[in-house]
């Protein structure tokens, strides 16, 4: 079993921006990168009455992101992801060696 540090924020803040919520509900977004740990594998969160389960949480160098990773974030490619992230976080620099937590999730099937 993987040891994780204490969460830095609650899971209900993992996916918040309306466009990202819409992309998640549409199945276009299956990952969220954060500088802190927001959830552990197996935890669930709800977006508009739809339940999602966190399937994995991993550390990643931001410089190791690929176009496929950006698509999993709900963006068409890495260049657009990078551009929008830097616009959303004023004053932030893209540090290739910066570490983020990759939260992967999927829609839970109704029982």
ABEGO torsion letter per residue (X at the ends): XBBBBBBABBAAAABABAAAAAAAAAGABABBBBABBABBBGBBBBBGGBBBBBABBBBBBAAABBAAAAAAAGBABAAAAAAAAAAABBGBBBBAABBBBBBBBBBBBBX
